[in-house]
Amino acid sequence: EPEVTQTPSHQVTQMGQEVILRCVPISNHLYFYWYRQILGQKVEFLVSFYNNEISEKSEIFDDQFSVERPDGSNFTLKIRSTKLEDSAMYFCASSDVGYEQFFGPGTRLTVL
Amino acid sequence: RKEVEQDPGPFNVPEGATVAFNCTYSNSASQSFFWYRQDCRKEPKLLMSVYSSGNEDGRFTAQLNRASQYISLLIRDSKLSDSATYLCVVNLASTGTASKLTFGTGTRLQVTL
């Protein structure tokens, strides 16, 4: 069964450093998403991406965040200068022309 | 009012019991509805989409009441493996668009022997 994959599974970084989280969506999917979940809180939408551009972004997705699809398979989330409050699980998701979204296993980001 | 509201639980039930979860959503323009399950520190996994006519998948039955903006999930004959957090999720979009999912905080279920 095809699945979304994410690397790394856990990333530890110092405050102010840049991090890049990587995702490989399901191969025939067209829509890509990033969500995050702070420990003990609900899953929150960050950004959606279609046809090589951002479709929608939330208030959380400020100038410190960017997304890219550098090739035909990868989808990345970059945080330019991490803050303590960026510590969370980051989930990548993808969907085809339907509306059911499938999630990757997540990257746990710890900012020290 | 929260966009998607759920009773956080926990619901502690014995194996074999029937348990029901409820959820309300605030945006009447919401178009699609889902239940996901999430195990501790894992990703949300799609359990089922929810249709206006109601739908059933084995031991799981989901209902949608658009007039009341209310979604439910019924689990019959609970198994130990059903222990998880159940997330009520809504989407403003229908098919063919990249639109955000809005999650509830989840209802935790613990099934015991």
Interface residues (C-beta under 8 A of the other chain):
Chain A: Y31 F32 Y33 Y35 Q41 K42 V43 E44 F45 S48 F49 Y50 S55 E56 S58 M89 F91 A93 S95 V97 G98 Y99 E100 Q101 F102 F103 G104 P105 G106 R108
Chain B: Q31 S32 F34 Q38 R41 K42 E43 P44 K45 L46 S49 L87 N91 A93 S94 T95 G96 T97 A98 S99 K100 L101 T102 F103 G104 T105 G106
